């Protein structure tokens, strides 16, 4: 199979990806991941600060 099989799979996958991207509403992955990281950061900061406050109140 070798290089011809690899090239064929890559070209077929690229053509299929282009077709899907042009004909369907695909979300922007970079925008989606940025939003997810922002939400995760907000949740982490919120719970981290609450934990610190609880530790200070116990002392």
C-alpha positions, 0 to 999 in steps of 0.5 A: 500500500505504502505512500499511494495509500497514505496519499489517497487517504489524505486527499480523500479526507481533504476533499470530504472536509472541504465539501462538509465545510462548504455545505454545512454550518460547522462551528469555529473550533478556535472560538469554541475552545477559547470560550470553553477555556474562559468558562473553565478559568472563571469557574476555577477562579471562583471556587479557588477564591471561595476555598481561600476565604474558608481557610482564612475564616478557620484561622 
